[in-house]
Amino acid sequence: MAKEARIPKKRAGYIEIDEFMDSNLKKGYFCNACVYFVNVQGGKCAIVKSQGEDCNGNFSKVIAPHGYCSLWAPNKTVVK
């Protein structure tokens, strides 16, 4: 993944909602079910930077499986 090509979390409209941590991440618009999500590298996204502040003002160093952003596109092998 090219670091230069990825955009900041805020610009992508990224948010993490802790109440969704235990949800079924194969249903809904979660990062876990997004075509751009790369879980094998520890919660990264192909187009959004891992480290930074989200739209709620929370800072983290990963893209959470229960996160969401406005660039979400379904990963048809995960979405059930």
Residue pairs with C-beta under 8 A, 6 or more apart in sequence:
1 38
1 44
1 46
3 49
5 47
6 45
6 46
6 47
6 48
6 49
7 47
7 48
7 49
8 48
8 49
8 52
9 48
9 49
9 52
9 53
9 54
9 55
9 69
10 52
10 53
10 54
10 55
12 47
12 48
12 69
12 70
12 71
13 55
13 69
13 70
13 71
14 48
14 54
14 55
14 63
14 67
14 68
14 69
15 54
15 55
15 56
15 67
15 68
15 69
16 54
16 56
16 58
16 60
16 64
16 66
16 67
17 66
17 68
18 66
20 28
20 30
20 66
21 64
21 66
23 30
23 66
25 32
25 33
25 65
25 66
26 32
26 33
26 78
26 79
26 80
27 33
27 79
27 80
29 68
29 72
30 65
30 66
30 67
30 68
31 37
31 43
31 45
31 63
31 64
31 65
31 66
31 67
31 68
31 69
31 72
32 39
32 65
32 66
32 78
33 74
33 75
33 78
33 79
34 45
34 72
34 73
34 74
34 75
35 73
35 74
35 75
35 76
36 45
36 46
36 47
36 48
36 71
36 73
37 43
37 44
37 45
37 46
37 63
37 65
37 75
38 44
38 45
38 46
39 65
42 62
43 50
43 62
43 63
43 64
43 65
44 50
44 62
44 63
45 63
45 69
47 71
48 63
48 69
48 71
50 61
50 62
50 63
51 60
51 61
52 59
52 60
53 59
54 60
54 67
